[in-house]
């Protein structure tokens, strides 16, 4: 095969195209992505890219190639392409205007985020979409979110978006930067932004199903956050002890072992009713405090979790979705970076990658997943889009 054939992957169906490139040159990768997403009447393009690409070159080339087609995207902690897990690449999908209508918006300056302003912006976007719908809006629409993963604003933004969407499901992910925790960006209107969130509202004639869940099982051991800085998502103390030391004691690991892998293999959660929602640790700090990917506060009770079978749990959920809407033509996937790290650590990386390829997952490893008003960790969250012929609006 030629070099381009090896580096470029694409697939075509009546309603979507998807593809990607693992070329390390930003201009070439953008060109190969463009070629793989070729479509007669595109409604929008969404991409996910490795943070190592030259952002200016990548953004400018995408803008030149796609012209006035709406293009949105973000940097990641790892990409999921049509060939499975594909870190160090760019991947994306294109929705056909024959089966999808979209409206988009950008929320900037999240540091001074206004819930009222975001609510009004989304309501205006919904009104624009409603005038162009191709299927009843209430039951045939969903929203996608891409948000700066270092902004620490997910909870506020998602709450405002969920209220404005009035029951329309919202799914998305927080942009990453390969665990550097410095430089996460979203792409909108031909340029990259930090401290921002890009929102896509979609109406479709295709059947779809939203899924969000994890494979973790609760154990008996618990820790109480006894001192925290919620604005920075930092737990200073657990059980009135330095947070990192107490975490190590409960998990039976040494302080020297603390790393992204240990956090992924020794997860925590908070219990709400009968449900457990993971609270993933981002990093340990010099003062033995722990920074989390999600909201943390004094008084929160953290439960030790164990592996319940990552691959098997995802396959069960996908089998349920297939029984509901048929075989997917695309799964837009937001997959926590800790799931990928866990898969690597437990030797199931290739098995998980093959499963994602089988179900046509295109997405990225996130710094947090979005599901309606919730900002969660250690989940696979996404939208499964079925064949257009399987649905009548």
Secondary structure in CASP SS format (residue, H / E / C, confidence):
PFRMAT SS
TARGET T0000
AUTHOR 0000-0000-0000
METHOD secondary structure of the structure
MODEL  1
X C 1.00
X C 1.00
X H 1.00
X H 1.00
X H 1.00
X H 1.00
X H 1.00
X E 1.00
X E 1.00
X E 1.00
X E 1.00
X E 1.00
X C 1.00
X C 1.00
X C 1.00
X E 1.00
X E 1.00
X E 1.00
X E 1.00
X E 1.00
X E 1.00
X C 1.00
X C 1.00
X C 1.00
X C 1.00
X H 1.00
X H 1.00
X H 1.00
X H 1.00
X H 1.00
X H 1.00
X H 1.00
X H 1.00
X H 1.00
X H 1.00
X H 1.00
X C 1.00
X C 1.00
X C 1.00
X C 1.00
X C 1.00
X E 1.00
X E 1.00
X E 1.00
X E 1.00
X E 1.00
X E 1.00
X E 1.00
X E 1.00
X C 1.00
X C 1.00
X C 1.00
X C 1.00
X C 1.00
X H 1.00
X H 1.00
X H 1.00
X H 1.00
X H 1.00
X H 1.00
X H 1.00
X H 1.00
X H 1.00
X H 1.00
X H 1.00
X H 1.00
X C 1.00
X C 1.00
X C 1.00
X C 1.00
X E 1.00
X E 1.00
X E 1.00
X E 1.00
X E 1.00
X C 1.00
X C 1.00
X C 1.00
X E 1.00
X E 1.00
X E 1.00
X C 1.00
X C 1.00
X E 1.00
X E 1.00
X C 1.00
X C 1.00
X C 1.00
X C 1.00
X E 1.00
X E 1.00
X E 1.00
X E 1.00
X E 1.00
X E 1.00
X E 1.00
X C 1.00
X C 1.00
X C 1.00
X E 1.00
X E 1.00
X E 1.00
X E 1.00
X E 1.00
X E 1.00
X E 1.00
X E 1.00
X C 1.00
X C 1.00
X H 1.00
X H 1.00
X H 1.00
X C 1.00
X C 1.00
X H 1.00
X H 1.00
X H 1.00
X H 1.00
X H 1.00
X H 1.00
X H 1.00
X H 1.00
X H 1.00
X H 1.00
X H 1.00
X H 1.00
X H 1.00
X H 1.00
X H 1.00
X H 1.00
X C 1.00
X C 1.00
X C 1.00
X C 1.00
X C 1.00
X C 1.00
X C 1.00
X C 1.00
X C 1.00
X C 1.00
X E 1.00
X E 1.00
X E 1.00
X E 1.00
X E 1.00
X E 1.00
X E 1.00
X C 1.00
X C 1.00
X C 1.00
X C 1.00
X C 1.00
X C 1.00
X H 1.00
X H 1.00
X H 1.00
X H 1.00
X H 1.00
X H 1.00
X H 1.00
X H 1.00
X H 1.00
X H 1.00
X H 1.00
X H 1.00
X C 1.00
X C 1.00
X C 1.00
X E 1.00
X E 1.00
X E 1.00
X E 1.00
X E 1.00
X E 1.00
X C 1.00
X C 1.00
X C 1.00
X C 1.00
X C 1.00
X C 1.00
X C 1.00
X C 1.00
X C 1.00
X C 1.00
X C 1.00
X E 1.00
X E 1.00
X E 1.00
X C 1.00
X C 1.00
X E 1.00
X E 1.00
X E 1.00
X C 1.00
X C 1.00
X C 1.00
X E 1.00
X E 1.00
X E 1.00
X E 1.00
X E 1.00
X E 1.00
X E 1.00
X E 1.00
X C 1.00
X C 1.00
X C 1.00
X E 1.00
X E 1.00
X E 1.00
X E 1.00
X E 1.00
X E 1.00
X C 1.00
X C 1.00
X E 1.00
X E 1.00
X E 1.00
X E 1.00
X E 1.00
X E 1.00
X E 1.00
X E 1.00
X E 1.00
X E 1.00
X E 1.00
X E 1.00
X E 1.00
X E 1.00
X H 1.00
X H 1.00
X H 1.00
X C 1.00
X E 1.00
X E 1.00
X E 1.00
X E 1.00
X E 1.00
X C 1.00
X C 1.00
X E 1.00
X E 1.00
X H 1.00
X H 1.00
X H 1.00
X H 1.00
X H 1.00
X H 1.00
X H 1.00
X H 1.00
X H 1.00
X C 1.00
X C 1.00
X C 1.00
X H 1.00
X H 1.00
X H 1.00
X C 1.00
X C 1.00
X H 1.00
X H 1.00
X H 1.00
X H 1.00
X H 1.00
X H 1.00
X C 1.00
X C 1.00
X E 1.00
X E 1.00
X E 1.00
X E 1.00
X E 1.00
X C 1.00
X C 1.00
X E 1.00
X E 1.00
X E 1.00
X E 1.00
X C 1.00
X C 1.00
X E 1.00
X E 1.00
X E 1.00
X E 1.00
X C 1.00
X C 1.00
X C 1.00
X C 1.00
X C 1.00
X E 1.00
X E 1.00
X E 1.00
X C 1.00
X C 1.00
X C 1.00
X C 1.00
X C 1.00
X C 1.00
X C 1.00
X C 1.00
X E 1.00
X E 1.00
X E 1.00
X E 1.00
X E 1.00
X E 1.00
X E 1.00
X C 1.00
X C 1.00
X H 1.00
X H 1.00
X H 1.00
X H 1.00
X H 1.00
X H 1.00
X H 1.00
X H 1.00
X H 1.00
X H 1.00
X H 1.00
X H 1.00
X H 1.00
X H 1.00
X H 1.00
X H 1.00
X C 1.00
X C 1.00
X E 1.00
X E 1.00
X E 1.00
X E 1.00
X E 1.00
X E 1.00
X E 1.00
X E 1.00
X E 1.00
X H 1.00
X H 1.00
X H 1.00
X H 1.00
X H 1.00
X H 1.00
X H 1.00
X H 1.00
X H 1.00
X C 1.00
X C 1.00
X C 1.00
X H 1.00
X H 1.00
X H 1.00
X H 1.00
X H 1.00
X H 1.00
X H 1.00
X H 1.00
X H 1.00
X H 1.00
X C 1.00
X C 1.00
X E 1.00
X E 1.00
X E 1.00
X E 1.00
X E 1.00
X E 1.00
X C 1.00
X C 1.00
X E 1.00
X E 1.00
X E 1.00
X C 1.00
X C 1.00
X E 1.00
X E 1.00
X E 1.00
X C 1.00
X C 1.00
X C 1.00
X E 1.00
X E 1.00
X E 1.00
X E 1.00
X E 1.00
X E 1.00
X E 1.00
X C 1.00
X H 1.00
X H 1.00
X H 1.00
X C 1.00
X C 1.00
X C 1.00
END
